[in-house]
Every structure is written in structure tokens, then in C-alpha cells.
Amino acid sequence: MRKDRMDGVGLSVLMAVALLLAANQIIIKEVNTGLQPVFLAGLRSALAIVFVAGWLWYRGLWGRVRWSDLGPGVLMGIVFAAEFLCLFMALDLTAVGRASVLFYSMPLWMAVIAHFGLPNEQITPMRAAGLMLAFCGTAWAILSKSPSGHANIYGDLFAIGGALGWAGTAFIARATRMREAGPEAQLFWMVTVSAPILLLAAPFFGPLIREIEPGHWVLLIFQASVVVAGGFITWLWLLSVYPTGTVASFSFLTPVFAIGLGYLFFHEALAPGLLGAACLVGAGIYLINRRA
């Protein structure tokens, strides 16, 4: 049953998902040292097909994967592939904290897309102020220099591309018949379509194997099972039950967690510019989704 506001259960689940997704960005950056990023993204989607299909079978939800959804399902998978190609490349090229702040500017782009494509999602003066703040924060994050040398303009641009892709999948989930399929079926389409696209694209981004270690394979399986089949299904469930804008705004906790984890695991500097940018983006997203 869809709800018009966030409750205690939704907030608790959203906090857990935000922490899981922040930890996942640390995992991606670590596994990128052993596997080329796009190849890693493709392998993750390919493995996730098994776990998501198993979940559909266990829950008796195979009937929701319908041939009539082929068009929007394939479109959703293509956008999903672009989203994670960009995110994995961003985490390979720039710091976790920077990539996370820029990637989680997604509600900014979602608000713009929803204004033109979804009913009752028009930009009000308050939302316009929030958009301006979030845009300034995003620009500040791109322009700020990292004292530890972890900044990279191409990585920043990939992170923005990932945010646009994420907003695209959220929009398709709401604006097409995919909204009736449910989060599990949506995710099945996304991983099934994205896996071959990413694996075919991978050779264009360099050697597939870097300095692989056994632990990297373990982390890959963890990503495909817990993060994708668990975390993504839960996030899509949140979108299906609670207001899209509210879910998106609370997900800004993930880059806050990611900045801290990047500092702990990779000794990334807590640059004042990055922290200020995170605050601006967070304030903007709050205004975008604040109830009138």
C-alpha cells in the first residue's frame, strides 16, 4: 500500500540501505584494483541475474516478468547499464567522497525530469531554491581541489553521468507500465539487459584483469547478492511505497557515510570544499522535497 509520508519503518530501512550503499562504493573502488571497472559492473549484473531470479522464484513473483513489458524493461536496462558504467568508472578515477556527493545529486536531476514528465511534481518556488542550492553544491564539488590528489575531472563527470542515469531509471519506474511490475521484476529487467551491454562494452575500456586477488571475487559475489539483490530491491520497494522525492532526499545520507568511509579506508582528505558542497547539496535536496 502506497503511503504519502515516511514512517518509522521506512526511515529505519532507508538508513540501513544508505549505509550498505556507502559501503558498496568502498567495495567497488577496492575491487577496481583487480578488475577493470566496466567488466566488474558487467560481471556483477550477470551474477545478480541468478540471485534476483532466485528471489522471484522463492517469492512466487515470476508472473510479474511479462513480455508485454519488453519495451520499457529493455529501456530501463539500457539506462541502468549507463548508470553503472559511469559510477564504476567514476570510483576508479576519483575519490569515493567526491564521486558519492556528485552521484547522489540524483534528486536534483530527478526533480527536473519529474517536473516535465510526472503529474503533481511541478517545481515550486521552494523547489526552485532547492535546485539552485543543490546545483551550486554540485558545481562546488567539481571545482574544489583535493589536497590528497584524489580529484579527477573525468571521474567527476562520470559521477554526474551516473546520477543522470539513476534519475532516468527512477523516472521509467514511475512513468511507464513498469510501475505495475513491482521492484523485483524491475530489477530483473535491469540486470538482465545491462549484463551483456556492459560485458560487450568492457574491452573498450582497457584490459579486463588487473591485479586480481581471491578476496576480490568474494566481494564481487557480495555485491551481486547482498547489494544488488538485497539493497536495490529494497530501494525500489521504498520507491514503490513512499513518495519518490522523500526517498531520494533521505538517500543523501549515503554520501555522508561514504565520505567518512573513504577517509577511514583510503585516507581520503576531508576537504572543506567537499564537505561544504555536501552540505549545499543536502540543503537543496531538503528544500526540493519539503512538504508545503
Buried (B, 14 or more C-beta within 10 A) or exposed (E): EEEEEBEEEBEEBBBEBBBBBBBBBBBBBBBBEBBBBBBBBBBBBBBBBEBBBEBBEEEEBEEBBEEEBEEBBEBBBBBBBBBBBBBBBBBBBBBBBBBBBBBBBBBBBBBBBBBEEBEEBEBEEBBBBBBBBBBBBBEBBBEBEBEBEBBBEEBBBBBBBBBBBBBBBBBBBBBBEBBEBBBBBBBBBBBBBBBBBBBEBBEEBEEBEBEEEEEBBEBBEBBBBBBBBBBBBBBBBBBBBBBBBBBBBBBBBBBBBBBBBBBEBBEBBEBEBBBBBBBBBBBBBBBBBBEE
